[in-house]
Amino acid sequence: MASVPDALTLKRNRDLVGIENRPWTRRALLALLCLPLLAGLLNAFGQRPTKTEASVAPASLSVYAPKRVRGGLYYESRRNLDRNRITFDEVAAAAREQQLESVDKVKWVLETNGRISIVPKQ
């Protein structure tokens, strides 16, 4: 059988004599190390995105992004703009793009992608 190394003693290393057993101290130190992780999960650093909405009569806007951001990181945000009506200036601009002289002689249709399609009246 191998002999015990000179640096180890049975009294100190096996029986733990002289070493105080403080499990609550170790648990408290571990809890202090875990506090920043818990704060991050509870959105204390502002990384979790939130939805913000604003609306007026012609349109409504919603933004899904973090309220606060830290430097050095990339962020993704989603913006959604819903238009409830089209102004006369937008129709006139679309008619000018298609070289039409008067807006009175056309009818228009709003397509699903948000572009105005101009159709001459028959």
SEZA-193668 format. One record per residue (C-alpha): residue in one letter; chain; x, y, z. Coordinates in steps of 0.02 Angstrom, whole numbers, plus 50000, padded with zeros to 5 digits. Each point is the difference from the previous one (the first is absolute). Example, Ala and Ser with C-alpha at 12.3 -4.5 7.8 and 13.67 -1.06 7.14 Angstrom:
residues 2
<res A chain A c1 50615 c2 49775 c3 50390>
<res S chain A c1 50069 c2 50172 c3 49967>
//
This chain:
residues 122
<res M chain A c1 50000 c2 50000 c3 50000>
<res A chain A c1 50062 c2 50175 c3 49959>
<res S chain A c1 50051 c2 50112 c3 50141>
<res V chain A c1 49913 c2 50164 c3 50040>
<res P chain A c1 50086 c2 50153 c3 49923>
<res D chain A c1 50099 c2 50107 c3 50121>
<res A chain A c1 49893 c2 50156 c3 49973>
<res L chain A c1 49838 c2 49910 c3 50049>
<res T chain A c1 49951 c2 49954 c3 50176>
<res L chain A c1 49852 c2 49893 c3 50048>
<res K chain A c1 49950 c2 50116 c3 50140>
<res R chain A c1 49991 c2 50156 c3 49891>
<res N chain A c1 49948 c2 49930 c3 49829>
<res R chain A c1 49888 c2 49854 c3 50042>
<res D chain A c1 49925 c2 50049 c3 50167>
<res L chain A c1 49998 c2 50188 c3 49959>
<res V chain A c1 50059 c2 50048 c3 50173>
<res G chain A c1 50034 c2 50187 c3 50012>
<res I chain A c1 49893 c2 50043 c3 49849>
<res E chain A c1 49837 c2 50081 c3 50048>
<res N chain A c1 49850 c2 49936 c3 49906>
<res R chain A c1 49907 c2 50158 c3 49943>
<res P chain A c1 49872 c2 49951 c3 49868>
<res W chain A c1 49897 c2 50159 c3 50022>
<res T chain A c1 50149 c2 50110 c3 49963>
<res R chain A c1 50033 c2 49906 c3 49837>
<res R chain A c1 49816 c2 50007 c3 49953>
<res A chain A c1 49993 c2 50188 c3 50033>
<res L chain A c1 50154 c2 50030 c3 49890>
<res L chain A c1 49923 c2 49894 c3 49862>
<res A chain A c1 49838 c2 50099 c3 50013>
<res L chain A c1 50097 c2 50163 c3 49983>
<res L chain A c1 50079 c2 49934 c3 49841>
<res C chain A c1 49829 c2 49954 c3 49930>
<res L chain A c1 49919 c2 50170 c3 50034>
<res P chain A c1 50059 c2 50082 c3 49835>
<res L chain A c1 49932 c2 49851 c3 49903>
<res L chain A c1 49831 c2 50015 c3 50085>
<res A chain A c1 49997 c2 50188 c3 49969>
<res G chain A c1 50032 c2 49970 c3 49815>
<res L chain A c1 49857 c2 49876 c3 49990>
<res L chain A c1 49885 c2 50128 c3 50081>
<res N chain A c1 50045 c2 50129 c3 49865>
<res A chain A c1 50100 c2 50114 c3 50117>
<res F chain A c1 50123 c2 50038 c3 49861>
<res G chain A c1 49867 c2 50045 c3 49869>
<res Q chain A c1 50033 c2 49867 c3 49869>
<res R chain A c1 49827 c2 49922 c3 49986>
<res P chain A c1 49896 c2 50083 c3 49863>
<res T chain A c1 49832 c2 50080 c3 50034>
<res K chain A c1 49861 c2 50056 c3 49884>
<res T chain A c1 49961 c2 50186 c3 49989>
<res E chain A c1 49851 c2 50064 c3 49901>
<res A chain A c1 49942 c2 50171 c3 49940>
<res S chain A c1 49855 c2 50045 c3 49887>
<res V chain A c1 49915 c2 50149 c3 49921>
<res A chain A c1 49854 c2 50008 c3 49879>
<res P chain A c1 50093 c2 49962 c3 49836>
<res A chain A c1 50125 c2 49870 c3 50065>
<res S chain A c1 50061 c2 49895 c3 50146>
<res L chain A c1 50178 c2 49951 c3 50042>
<res S chain A c1 50063 c2 49858 c3 50111>
<res V chain A c1 50182 c2 49970 c3 50044>
<res Y chain A c1 50067 c2 49841 c3 50081>
<res A chain A c1 50175 c2 50037 c3 50068>
<res P chain A c1 50097 c2 50010 c3 50165>
<res K chain A c1 49967 c2 50154 c3 50107>
<res R chain A c1 50182 c2 50017 c3 50051>
<res V chain A c1 50151 c2 49932 c3 49909>
<res R chain A c1 50180 c2 49971 c3 50047>
<res G chain A c1 50141 c2 50052 c3 49886>
<res G chain A c1 50091 c2 49877 c3 49889>
<res L chain A c1 49855 c2 49884 c3 49962>
<res Y chain A c1 49887 c2 49978 c3 49850>
<res Y chain A c1 49813 c2 50018 c3 50023>
<res E chain A c1 49851 c2 49949 c3 49898>
<res S chain A c1 49843 c2 50104 c3 49997>
<res R chain A c1 49835 c2 49980 c3 49910>
<res R chain A c1 49900 c2 50147 c3 49936>
<res N chain A c1 49823 c2 49988 c3 49935>
<res L chain A c1 49913 c2 50148 c3 49918>
<res D chain A c1 49815 c2 49981 c3 49958>
<res R chain A c1 49921 c2 50136 c3 49894>
<res N chain A c1 49814 c2 50026 c3 50020>
<res R chain A c1 49976 c2 50120 c3 49854>
<res I chain A c1 50092 c2 50075 c3 49852>
<res T chain A c1 50023 c2 50187 c3 49979>
<res F chain A c1 49964 c2 50094 c3 49839>
<res D chain A c1 50185 c2 50045 c3 49984>
<res E chain A c1 50048 c2 49816 c3 49995>
<res V chain A c1 49874 c2 49966 c3 49862>
<res A chain A c1 50061 c2 50153 c3 49902>
<res A chain A c1 50181 c2 49944 c3 50017>
<res A chain A c1 49956 c2 49825 c3 49937>
<res A chain A c1 49908 c2 50078 c3 49851>
<res R chain A c1 50150 c2 50111 c3 49960>
<res E chain A c1 50113 c2 49846 c3 49999>
<res Q chain A c1 49892 c2 49925 c3 49863>
<res Q chain A c1 49996 c2 50165 c3 49901>
<res L chain A c1 49814 c2 50032 c3 50027>
<res E chain A c1 49941 c2 50180 c3 49987>
<res S chain A c1 49853 c2 50004 c3 50120>
<res V chain A c1 49952 c2 49899 c3 50150>
<res D chain A c1 49815 c2 50028 c3 49959>
<res K chain A c1 50008 c2 49884 c3 49849>
<res V chain A c1 50068 c2 49848 c3 50094>
<res K chain A c1 49941 c2 49876 c3 50129>
<res W chain A c1 50124 c2 49922 c3 50117>
<res V chain A c1 50016 c2 49838 c3 50098>
<res L chain A c1 50110 c2 49972 c3 50151>
<res E chain A c1 50094 c2 49837 c3 49981>
<res T chain A c1 50051 c2 49886 c3 50144>
<res N chain A c1 50183 c2 50050 c3 49994>
<res G chain A c1 49956 c2 50184 c3 50030>
<res R chain A c1 50028 c2 50063 c3 49823>
<res I chain A c1 49864 c2 50099 c3 49911>
<res S chain A c1 49949 c2 49931 c3 49834>
<res I chain A c1 49923 c2 50130 c3 49882>
<res V chain A c1 49865 c2 49945 c3 49877>
<res P chain A c1 49926 c2 50125 c3 49874>
<res K chain A c1 49811 c2 50022 c3 50003>
<res Q chain A c1 49912 c2 49925 c3 49849>
//
